[in-house]
């Protein structure tokens, strides 16, 4: 049986990785682009793209289920973890865009464009904001912390809480 929630995040990651220039396709960058796209989509549309839970790891927010998939299984990416290629990825397939709405793809495209040329250090600085900083290291970032960071108005906060549109 297909786990729809996992398919959404895996295909969002594949979408990003396939659009990044090869020299920019790093695990850290894919994670950060997903974080920024999720935050912006949540702010604009009342739901994140991936529905992922993010953990506050040392180099910034990481979508937990995707991190586990890539770290332990490598079923969607080939990873390079030695020498100068450490952290680089090659997607093993194209994204199945069935799992992504038009607004999802638009926000992912915008985040790719905005962050693709950012360095590792710049992405760390940009992602270590209030939601990340309010969380203990290696713990899940709360929905409340995310809503604070995006400065969601109370009406949006209530809508998100009532409709369980975000798991993080």
Secondary structure as UniProt FT lines:
FT   HELIX           4..19
FT   HELIX           22..24
FT   HELIX           27..45
FT   STRAND          54..57
FT   TURN            58..59
FT   STRAND          60..63
FT   HELIX           64..72
FT   STRAND          77..80
FT   HELIX           83..85
FT   TURN            86..87
FT   STRAND          88..91
FT   HELIX           97..99
FT   HELIX           102..115
FT   TURN            116..117
FT   HELIX           120..127
FT   HELIX           130..133
FT   TURN            137..138
FT   HELIX           143..149
FT   TURN            150..151
FT   HELIX           154..163
//
